Amino acid sequence: MTAADFINYTLAFLMWLVFGRAVLSLWTTNMENPIYALFYRATEPLYRVARRVVPRGTTFAIIIVLIILRILVIKSGSHHE
């Protein structure tokens, strides 16, 4: 596995965590719900950083940034093969 692959998979994992938190928040934001609490704890550090840059629309902004980063990583990784 190359470094580009590792970064790509990590970004994809983070993107799906953020997406999962967004979908779950449509039904609950109760921290006593263990599934929501897991998604919250896994994504909150990313949200804290994003809220400093984009106070509104944070989830959408994070997903867009992660998608763009993944595209850049995939493109840079394909040039080395």
C-alpha positions as CSV (number, residue, x, y, z in Angstrom):
1,M,0.0,0.0,0.0
2,T,1.4,3.4,-1.0
3,A,1.2,6.5,1.1
4,A,-1.3,8.0,-1.4
5,D,-3.5,4.9,-0.9
6,F,-3.3,5.2,2.8
7,I,-4.3,8.9,2.7
8,N,-7.1,8.2,0.3
9,Y,-8.6,5.5,2.5
10,T,-8.2,7.7,5.6
11,L,-10.0,10.6,3.9
12,A,-12.7,8.2,2.7
13,F,-13.2,6.9,6.2
14,L,-13.4,10.4,7.6
15,M,-15.9,11.4,4.9
16,W,-18.2,8.5,5.7
17,L,-18.0,9.2,9.4
18,V,-19.0,12.9,8.8
19,F,-21.8,11.7,6.4
20,G,-23.0,9.2,9.0
21,R,-23.1,11.8,11.7
22,A,-25.1,14.1,9.5
23,V,-27.6,11.4,8.7
24,L,-27.9,10.3,12.3
25,S,-28.5,13.9,13.4
26,L,-31.7,13.9,11.4
27,W,-33.1,11.5,13.9
28,T,-31.2,12.2,17.1
29,T,-28.5,14.3,18.7
30,N,-28.9,12.6,22.0
31,M,-25.4,11.7,23.4
32,E,-27.0,8.8,25.4
33,N,-27.5,7.1,22.0
34,P,-24.3,5.0,21.7
35,I,-24.2,5.0,17.9
36,Y,-24.6,8.8,17.7
37,A,-22.1,9.3,20.6
38,L,-19.5,7.1,18.7
39,F,-19.9,9.2,15.5
40,Y,-19.8,12.4,17.5
41,R,-16.6,11.5,19.4
42,A,-14.9,10.3,16.1
43,T,-15.8,13.5,14.1
44,E,-15.9,16.3,16.7
45,P,-12.1,17.1,16.4
46,L,-12.6,17.6,12.7
47,Y,-15.8,19.7,13.3
48,R,-13.9,21.9,15.9
49,V,-11.3,22.8,13.3
50,A,-13.9,23.4,10.5
51,R,-16.1,25.6,12.7
52,R,-13.1,28.0,13.1
53,V,-13.0,28.4,9.3
54,V,-16.6,28.0,8.3
55,P,-19.0,28.7,11.2
56,R,-22.2,27.8,9.2
57,G,-22.7,24.8,7.0
58,T,-19.9,22.9,8.7
59,T,-20.9,19.4,7.7
60,F,-21.3,20.3,4.0
61,A,-18.0,22.2,4.0
62,I,-16.2,19.2,5.6
63,I,-17.5,16.8,3.1
64,I,-16.6,19.0,0.2
65,V,-13.1,19.5,1.5
66,L,-12.6,15.8,2.0
67,I,-13.9,15.0,-1.5
68,I,-11.5,17.6,-3.0
69,L,-8.6,16.3,-1.0
70,R,-9.4,12.7,-2.0
71,I,-9.4,13.8,-5.7
72,L,-6.1,15.5,-5.3
73,V,-4.6,12.5,-3.6
74,I,-5.9,10.1,-6.2
75,K,-4.6,12.3,-9.0
76,S,-1.2,12.7,-7.4
77,G,-1.0,8.9,-6.7
78,S,-1.8,8.0,-10.3
79,H,1.2,10.0,-11.6
80,H,3.7,7.9,-9.8
81,E,2.6,4.6,-11.2
